Amino acid sequence: MTKISYDLFFATLSGNRRLEIIQYLQQTGWQNVTEIAHGTGIEQSAVSHSLNKLLACQCVHIEVRGKHRYYSLNEETIVPLFKLIDRHIEKFCRGDCDCCSIKHGQAESEHLLPSK
């Protein structure tokens, strides 16, 4: 098995567009590129580019249905990872937080989409 560095893994997840796509898929489940672009307001070409990066690290899965490719989060690893991150933010990033520079209430308004 090839080892991947934490830097490379987290670089794949980083970037506002990829995080927004991850959060959108977390809420909606399977979506095609057009649906993701419409739902997030990100240009379709940027969505495709971001999905290719996420797919390369198996952060998302792809399923072909007719002419469309549908994407969803990796349920085995990425969904639990982001649930853990949500719990961390809820527990530790609620006040003025030097480690992650989040002020009270900012987590909901700027970083997390509301849960379904």
Order of alpha helices (4+ residues) and beta strands (2+ residues): alpha-alpha-beta-alpha-alpha-beta-beta-alpha
